């Protein structure tokens, strides 16, 4: 496939297939079984050779002083026998000087492919540990991971592990793990295997859990460079990432409901033009959402490799470096009422300024760059080439920060102009929870508005759309993964899910009928929409009742052999209960508790003793380090009676904890959902609020 100044085509073949190391599957499988459990190898592997066919993380800024660099090296060498220190010491020091981190590149396994395998093929003593390995390996697949050789799964710095020694030790422990033991990971570091019991989690993960006063951006950079903490994003460090499909259902729901809310009377996106940015990791979902929902979209992406990857995987329908060509394609598709996703290889600021200059009408706008990571590749400034920006962020970090902030001011200026047009020409913009408004405000851009609850001129998509329409009613990004890695198993789970949803819809109250109808449409089209990248996974915005019914159906199908291997249940941490994030997940909680993190911590603890196979708790994720606390879980359905018992207890808590918190905040939808949940289960008792009238409040201070 050629790629030049002008490239407009439909999708071709999957990018990752050309990267696979071994065409002989039997030999690859045998090598995986032979080497997976070896841990730190007995002989020193050959030096690392850079792979040009995969994208690589930008060099991080040099934040450590000389004494700290020596400590970082000492920390790295403790994973290896002293006889290797003389050779590894200078090599790791060069990595630290070149990349700002020690990834231990030569220890990346080359004997077998890093990708999800059928869980029954892993050389494990415990089937649940094997399912965890399926999930972990998916995070590091070249088709899935953003920077696979540096163990970065998505979001620019969302790490599965900090280095390859941690990976090797973790998989060794999982191969050896028994059903009465628990592996503990501290920010990727395998702390050890500890005795537990059959109902305890097999794995407990924490990422970036630092003392609050040491949770600034430079604190993260320093601790990560020292090798003592990492940014796990949400599903990277918790082994629950399923590629851009992970947020595509939520993104589709968002753009559909944005049209319903902002473009009065619009029930579909046919003829609607949408401009946004970001195709690197999770943000690739925006392109697929355009084609699923029928919008004519242009998605800007400065990284040619990332844009090309999404194009070749079929998530973008077209790819071009010409801004006018991108806009012409968008306008042509909108005129025909066709869904289209044009990947524009360039800066979104240039794209929006051209929209303004040409007088093009665009109805919907957003941004999904990784602004939680603004100074290390999450946002590239306009006026700088991609390569120059990568050089500058490491060599001249202060200048790079100035450029980013100037670009943000320019970005906001053009967004404000497009959103100030007459109603019929106006763009409706929302923050995608990626810290766009937060970092723009810190840069001095004109995004503040003291009359709004958030203090910003534009709403967060959770504040305006997902919170009141989904989270308050208990609907969130539930997901499942078929650890057989067979498409036929995923197809069967889709069929089971459709039957569950159609039955559930018959008894649903009017308040959630729209959500149920959207879910049925989604699952009917899931296979045709070709959402799978990596593992055979599916995302679905289900509520508590739906999640438990789906889980029962899946467990029964594993038990009777219709499904060939266990199914892993999980969710994005971006969910009803999993995340406390004042500028995203809890943006529509307005009782003053939006900055409190009790919900996410309680969720992590409650899931752990109610039957989760693994649990995780993270600092950072989506909005940024120090800005959010979030947690997640994995639950293996292996067809057992134990799994039936665990899914009922754990999934019920995992949703209703958040409903209770949202109801106490006086959110109308959550109050409805809480009362409904208590009617369904007489063991559940939620403290409900009494409402004080405005007149009483005002009179009390008169």
N, C-alpha and C positions, 0 to 999 in steps of 0.2 A: 504494500500500500504506500502510495506517495503522500508526502505531507509537505506543503509549501506555503506560499503566500495565500493561495486560494485553494481551499479544499472543501467541497460540498458534496456529500455522498450519504448513502445510508450505511448502516453498520455492516461490518464484515465479520471477522472471526474474533474469538475471545483472545485478548492479549496474553493471558497467562499460559495458554497452551503452547505458545512459542517459547516460553521460559522454562518449561518442565525439563528437569535434568535427565530424566530416565524414561525412555520409551517402553522399556520392559517392565510391566507392572509387577510381575512375579518377583523379579530380581530386586526391584525397589522395596517391595513389601518384606522380602527376606532381610534386606539390609536394615530396614526400620526395626524389625524385631531383634536383630542382632545387636544393634548399636544403641537403641533408645535407652536402655537401662544402665549404660556403662557409667553415667555421671561424668566426672572429670576423667578423661581418657588416661590410659596407662602410659601412652607415648605422646609426645608433643606434636600436635597437628602441624601441617605446613603453614607458612604465612598466608594471610588473607590476600586475595586478588580482587580488586574492585570489579563489581559486575556492572557494566554499562547499560545492561538491559533493564535494570530496575532503578527506580528513583531513590535518591539518597538525601538524608536530612541535611539542611544547611548547618554549617559550623556554628556552634554556640559562642557567645561572647566569652572572653577570657576574664572570669570574675575572681579566680583564686589568686592569692598572693603566693609567694614561693613556699612558705611554710605549709600552706594549705594544699598546694600541689603535691608536696612530699607526703602529706597525710592521705591524699586521694590515692596516690600510688601504693602506699603501704596498705590501705584498705583493699585495693584491688588484688594485690599479691597474696593476701591471706587465703584466697580460694585455692591456691596452688602449692605443690610441694616446693620446698626451698631450693631443691636442685635446679629448678627452672627459673628462679628469680633473676639470675644473671642475664638470661636471654629475654625474658618477658619484661623486666624492668624498663630498659630503654625503649622497647617497642610500645609499651603502654604509656610511657611518658610522651612519646611522639603522638600517639592517639590523643592524649589530653591537650597537647599543644596545637594539634591540627583541628580537632573537632570540638574541643572544650569539654569532652567526656571521654571515659574509658569504656568502650563497648566490648573489648576483648574479641576483636573481629576474627582472629584465627580459630576461635573455638566455635564459630557457627558451623553446625553439622553440614557436611557435604556428601555423606554416604547415602542419604535418603532425602526425599522431598519433604519439605515442611508444608503440610496441608492436612486437612481433616481426613482421618481414616475411619473406616467402619470400626466402631468401638470393640466389636468382638475380635478384632485382629490384634489388638494391643497385647503385649506380653505382661499383663497385670494380674495380680492376685485377687483384685476386687473389681467387680463390674462397674461400680460407680466411679472409681478412680479412672477407669478406662474411658468412660463418657466424658469426664473432665478433660482428658487428653484430647479427645475429638474436638472439644470446644477451644482449648488452648491452641492447638495446631491451626485451627481455622484463622485465629488472630494473626498468624505469622505467614499465611499463604501469600505468595507473590500476587495472586489475583485480588487479594483482599486488603493486605496491609499497605499503608501509605509509604512507609520506608522500611521494608522488611529486614534489611541487613542490620539496621540500627534498632530493631525490635519496636518500632513506632507503628502502631496500628492505625490511628487516625488522629485528626485534629492538630497535626504538627508536632505535638509532644506527648500524645496519649500512648503511654508505654505499657507493653505486656510484661516486660522485665527491663531492668537497667542494663544488664550485660548478659553475655552468652554463658558465663559460668553459672549464673542464677538459673537460666533455662535448663542447663544440663543437670544440675542438682535436683531441681523441682521434678523433672520427668523421671529421674531415677527413683526419687521418693514415691512418686505416684505408682510406678511399676511395682514397688515393694509393699505398698500400703495394704493393710488388712482392714477388715470391716469393723474393728474395734480401735482404730487409730485415727488421728487427725493431723494433717499437715498444716503448718502455720507459715504464712508468707508475710513478711514485713516489707512493704514497698518493693515487691519482687524478690527479696532475699528469702530463701528457704530457711526459716528460723529453726525448724526441726519437726520431727514427727513425734507426737505425744499420745500416750494411752488415752482412750476415751470410751465410747460404747456404741452400740449398733445404731442408736437413734441420734447420735451426735453428728454434726457436719463432718464430712470427710476432709474438708478444706475450709480454712478461715483466712481471709485476706484483708489486710488494711493497706491503704496507699496514701502517702502524704500526710499522715496524721501527726501534725506538729503542734507545739505550744502556740496558742493563738497569736501572741505578740511577735511570733517569728514566722508569720505566714504571708509575708510580702513577696512580690515577684523576684526580687534579688535574693531573698532567703531561699526560694525554690531553686533558683539557678545555682546558688552556692551548695546547697545540700545535695542536689542532683549531681553536680560536678564532683562532690566528695564521695558519691556512691552510697549515700545513706538514706535517700528518700527519692520518690518518683511521683510524677503526675500520671495517675492511672486513667485520666479522663473519666468516663463512666463505664463503658463496657470493654475497654481495652485491658485495663488492669484487673478486671473481674472475669475475663475469659467468656464474655457473653456477646461479643461483636458478631454480627451476621452481615457485614458489608453495608452498603448504602440502603439496602432493604430495611435496615433497622429503624430508619425514621421515615421511609417513603409513605407508609400508610398515614402517619401523623401529618406529613407534609401535604399529602393529597387532601386530607380532611381540612387542613389549614387553608389551602387555597380555595377549596370549595366553599368553606364557610366565610372566608374573606369576601368572596363574590356575593354570597347571600347577605352578608352584613353591610358591606360598603356599596355594592352595586345593586340597589334595591330591585327586587324581583328576579334577579339572576339565579336560576337553579342549576345551570351548567356553566362551564367556562368556554363554551364555543364562542369564538369571536373576541375573547378577552385576551389582551396583551399583558405580559408579565415579564419584568426584568429583575434579575437578581445576580448574585455572584457566588462563586465557590463550587468547584467540582472535585476537590481533592479527596475527602474522606466521606464522612456522613453527608456532606453537602451535595454529593452526587445525586442524592434523592430528589433534589429539586427538578432535575431534568426529567426523570421518570414521572414525577408527579404531573408535570405539564402534559405529557402524552396520555397518561391515564385519565386525567381530568378534562382534557380537551383544550387546554390553553395554548396560545401561541407564545412561547417563551424564548428568551435569550438569557443564557447564563454565562457570565464572564469568568474567566479563569486565567491567571497570569502564568501558571506553570504549564508549558506545552506538554510535558510528559503526562501530567495528571489529566489534562483535557483529552489527550489522545487515548489514554487508558479508558476513560469513561465512554468515549466514542466507540472504541473497538469492543467494549463489553455491551454495547447496545443501549446505553443509558442516554446518550445524545443521538438525535437523528441526523444532525448535520454538524460540521465543524469548519470554522473559517477564521482567518486572521484579519479579515476585512470588516471593519465596523459597519460600513454602509451595506455590505452584503448581508450581514447578520440582521440588520433592521429590515431590509427588503424581504428576506425570507419570513421574518416574523409578521410583517404586514400582509404578505401574500397569503400566509396560512390563516391569519385572522379573518381575512376577507372571505375565505372559503369555509370558515368554521372548523378548521382542522387543528388537531393537537400536534405541536411540533416543539422540539427542544434543540435550539441552536447553541452549540458551544462556541463562544467567541473567545479566541485566544488573545487576551489583552486585559487591560485594566478597566474595572467597572466604572471608574470616574470618567475615563475617556468615553465610554459607551453612553453614560447618562448625559454628559455634556453634548455629545452629538445628537442625542434625542432632543435636547433643548434647542440646539442650533437649528435642527431641521423642522422643529415644530411638530414632531411625531407625538401622537396621543398614546400613552401607556396607562392602563387602568390600575394595575397592581405592581407594587415594588417592594423589595426587601433586600436583605444582605445576609449571606451565611459564610463569610470569611471567618477565620479562626481568631477573632479579636480577643479571646481569652489569653492569647499568646502573641501580643502585638509586636514585640521587639525581637522575636526569634522565628519569623517566617509565617506568622498567622495572618499578616496583612502586609501587602506590598504597596509601596507608595507610587502614585501616578508620577510620570515624568522620569522614572528610573527603569532601566531594563531589568528583567528577572535576574540575570547573572550578576549585574552590578549591585543589585539589592542584596543578593546572597553574600557577596564579598563585603559589602559595607556593614551588614549587621554583625559580622564577627570582627572586622578590622577597625571599624569606626562606629561603635554602637551608639554613641551620643548623637552623632550626625544622623544615623539611621532613624533614631527616635524622633528627631526634629522633622525629618522627611515624612515619616508616618503621620505625625500629628498635623503637619501642613496638609497632607493629602486628605486626612479625615475632615479637616475644616472645609476643604474644597468639595469633598464628597457630600457633606451635609448641605453646603450651599446650593448645589444643584438639586438635591432631593427636595429641599425647601421650596425652590423655584417651581419644580414640577408639581408639588403638592399645593401650591398656591394659585394654580391656574383656575379659570372658570370651571364650574362643576362638571360640565360635559367633557372637559379636556383634562381633568385633574387626575393625578396619580395618588392612590391610597397606599401609604407606606406603613410597614410594621417592623419592629425589631424582632429578629428571630432568636432571641435569647442567647446570642453569641457575644454579648458585651459591646455591640456596636454603639448603642447610645451612651453606655457608661464610658467607654474610651473616648468617644467623640466629645463628651462633655468635659472630660479631663484635658482634652486637647484645646478646649476653648471654643468649640463649634457651637452654633446657636441651636441647641436641642433642648434647652431647659424650658419648663413651663410650670410655674408655681401653682397654677389652678388645677393641675391634674394630680391624682393620687400618687403616681410614680414620680412626679416632678419632671417628667419628660414630655416633649412635644408630641411624640408618637408612642403608640401603645406597644407593649410586648405582646407577642402572639398568644402567650398563655393568659396574660391579663385580659385580653379582649376576646379571644376565641377559644383556645383549648381549655382554659381553666373553667369558665362558666358552662361551656357546652359539653365537655368530656370529663375532666378530672373531678369536678364537683359531684357528678353522677356516678363516679367510680369507673369510668372508661379510661383505659390507658394502654400503652404499647406492650401488651402481652406477646410472647413469642415462643415458638417451639422449634426444635431441631431434631431431625431424624438421624440418629447416630449410625444407622446402617449406611448412610451416604447414598441411598438409592432414591431416584426420582419417583419410582413407583410408590415408595412409602410416603413421600411428601404428597403425592396425588391422593392417596388414601386418606391422609389426615385432612386434606382440604375437603374431601367428600364428607368425612365425619363432622368436620366443623360446620359445613353448610347445613347438614341435618340438625345439628344442635342449635344453630342460629335461627333456622326457620321455625323450629319448635318453640324456642324462647320468645320469638317475636309474637307468637299467638297470644302469649300471656303478658306481654309487656304493657305497662301503663303508657298513656299518651306522652308523658314527659320524656320518654326515651325511645319513642318510635323512630324518629329521624336517625338516631345513632344506630339502631338495629337495621334499618333499611340500608344505610351506608355500608355497614359491615357485610351484609349479604351481597350487595353489589361488588364489594371489594373481593370477597373470597371466591365468588363465581369467576371473576376475571383474573385471579392470581396467577394461574399457570400461563394463560395467554399473554399476560403482561411481562413474562420472563424476568422475574425479580431476583432470581437466585444468582448470587456471586459467592463462590466458595461452598460452604456446607448447604445441605438441603434443609433450608429453614423457611419459616413463615412468620410474618408479623400480623397482628390483628388487634385492633382497639376493642378489647373485651372488658366487661365488668366482672365483679366478683362471682355472680351466679354463672355467667358464661364461662369464666376461666375454670371453675370447678367442674362444670359439666363437660367441657372439652377435655379436661385432664382425665376424668373418669372414662370417657370414651377411648382416649388414647391408651390408657393403662390396660383396659380390657382387650384392646386390639393387640397389644404386646403380649398379653397373657395367652391369648388363643392363637398366636402365631401369624395373624394377618399382617402385623408389622414385624419386620425381620430382626429388629434390634431395639433397644430402649429408646425412648424419646426424652429429650431434655427440655424442661420448661424453664422459662426465665422471663425477663422483661428488660426494657431500657430502665436505667435508674430514673430517667425523666418520666415519672409516673405519678399516680395519685398520692402515694405515700413515701416514695423512695428518696425524694430530694427536697431539701430546704434551700431555696435559692430565691432571694428577694427580687431579683430582676428577671426571673423566669418562672420556675415551677410554682412558687408561692407568691407570684406577683399579684394575684387576685385575692390574697388574704389581707384584709384591711383592718384588723383589730389591733395592729401594732406588733404582732408576733412574726411578721414576715422575715425578721432577722434572727429568729430563734431556730435552733437545730434539733430540738427534742424529737421531732417526728422521724427524721431520717435515722437517728441513733436508736430510737426505740424500735424502728422497723427492723434494723439489722439484728438487734438482740432478740426480738420476738420471733423472727424467721428462724434463727439458729436453734431455738429449743422447740419449735413446732414442726420440724421435719425437713428443713432445707438440706440438700446434699452439700452445698457450699454457700457461704455468705461473704459479702465484701462491704467495706466502709471506706469512703474516699473523701479527702479534702480536694476540692476543685472538681471540675467537670463541666464542660459547656461554657460557662460564664467565666471561669478562671480560678486559679489557686487563691485561696483565702476568701473567695466570694460565695462559696457554696459547700455544703456537706451532703453527700449522697451515698446510697447503698443499694446493693442488689443481691440476687440469689440465683442459684441453679437448683433444680429439683429433678432428679432422675426417676422416670417412670419405667420400672423394669418388669411390670406385670405382677408385682407382688401385692399381698394384702397390706404389707407395711406401707407401700407407696399409696394405696387407696386411703389409708388412715392419715398419712402425712399430708397429702394434697388437700384434704378437707380442712384440716386445722391451719396449715400454713397459708394457703391461698386466701382463705377467709380473712385472716388477720392482715395479710399483706395489703389488701385493698381497704378494709374497713378502718384500719388505723388512720389512714389519710382522710377518709370520709368524716370520721369523728372530729378530727382537727379542723377540717374545713367547715363542718356544721357549727362548731363552737365559735368560729369566726363570723357566724351569721350569714353564711353563703346559702342562698335560697335552695339551689339545686342539691347541695350537700345535706341540708336539713331534710329534704324530701328523701334522699337516698338513705340517710341514717335511720329514719323512721321505718322505711321499707325493709332495711336489713334487720332491724329489731323484731319486726313482725315475722320475718322468715326464720329467725333463730332466737328462741326465748332465753338462751344463755347470754345473749349479747345485751349489754346495758350501756348506752352512751349518754353522757351528760349533755343535755340539750340547753341552748340559751333561751333566756327570756329577753324580749325586745323592749327597749326603752324608746319612747317617742321623742322626736326632735323637740317638741314643746316642753317636755319634762326636763330634758337636758339643758335647754336654754334658760328655762325658768329657775333652775337650780343655781345658776350663777348670776342671776339678776340682782 
